[in-house]
Amino acid sequence: MKRQWFKLPLHQLLHALHTGEASLPEIVASFYERIAIRDDKIGAWQYLIDQDDYLAEYESRSDFYKASPLMGLPFAVKDVIDTAGIPTTMGSAIHQDRIPDMDASCVTAMKAAGGILMGKTVTTEFAYFQAGKTNNPHDAERTPGGSSSGSAAAVADFMVPVAFGTQTAASVIRPASYCGCIGYVGSKNEFSLRNIQPLAQSLDSLGILSNDVLDTLLLRNILLHKPLSLSSPGAQAACVFGVFSGQALGEVQGKMLETLQACQQDLSEQEHTLVDFPLQDALVELTALHAQIMAYEVARNLVYEQQQHETLSAHMQSLMSTGLAFPYKEYIAALQRADTLKQAMLQWFADSGADFILAPAAAGVAPYKTEGTGAPFMSRAWQLLGLPVVSLPLGYFQKLPMGLQLIGKPHQDDVLLLQARQLQQRFLNSSSVLAV
């Protein structure tokens, strides 16, 4: 029987190449076969590199790829991330013919490490709410989330081992939760955003989608030009987790709360300490501030697109109208207030001794597409604070995934990801968690 290489995470594929268990063309063929079978149903790809062209690139520089860290393995990027010679449309007909002449920094870093771009994944219009063609890989009638929908669906359905997305509100964490993969958003200013189309400069972040936290760590190290390792050091033995149910921000489904409670119980049994997260009023305020700041900045970033107002979706037209009406003085006041609340958050971390915050990554399972791409309220506050976040698919209800998010301290992303790796390994090997 042919080996299903597409099901393996990136680090295991690298091991197979190092040991000679598999060849690069064999692995690549497995992914393209998967795409041929599945993407008509899912629609994750905006632009797919032809398989022959992919292999021709590998063969043309095979000595380089064989000696490189990524050894010619594939990656994908969201269609707001520039790729030289390949269209970047931002999910809008306005830019359907736009072909950049320079790669984004994240693409350049991946290529320098020996990754080969497989293609561009579908985004919502300008990475906002208007959905693209992508369906949820677990149920085609449900949303994959927005706006890194194509990246999350492609990774979760094993069409590509890793992909980049972007997040301004909840555009990596929510799709990861709905699709059942791992989503990571770095601390504010952790990664370069050069040649990534901006939406709201105070909020935009690069994100990574994968099926294994170790793969996320590998890509993070590539972006930061840090040494690579195929092994993961252990997380700290006992941690303090602040727990936040999210109910202060909006309606959270009962099954999501059961998943959170099951995770809490398991953490307690592992001798971790759980404390209530007290700053719920601050998160409510931060969520509102995020919406104001985002609307203001979007309206002033997409000036060119406003000139073609009739081409924009009703969602985008409404956001721009709101943003244009928001006064400059109130925008500055919102930024200043957010900074004050961030200091209060950092003080809570210091006073409580908490290492992380555990919370639902979304309100529940993916809603039906007729209901939209889902609500971003579980992520807005953390995004405005610039904290690192990782979503882990730790729960299922009626065969639909549910993610819990782990929020860390600023620029302690490695610590966060190592703990996330430990949680992933434990829960994937546990029969007690988390099918609720």
CORNORQUI-V95849 format. One record per helix or strand. SS is the DSSP state (H for helix, E for strand). FROM is the first residue (numbers start at 1). LEN is the number of residues. Records with the same first field share a line. If there is no record, write none. Layout:
SS=FROM-LEN / FROM-LEN
This chain:
H=5-3 / 10-10 / 24-19 / 51-10 / 62-6 / 93-3 / 105-8 / 125-3 / 149-8 / 173-7 / 213-11 / 254-16 / 280-22 / 303-4 / 309-3 / 314-12 / 328-25 / 369-3 / 380-6 / 413-16
E=45-4 / 74-5 / 81-1 / 83-1 / 86-2 / 99-1 / 116-6 / 136-1 / 139-1 / 142-1 / 163-5 / 182-4 / 196-1 / 205-6 / 240-5 / 273-4 / 356-5 / 368-1 / 389-9 / 400-8 / 435-1
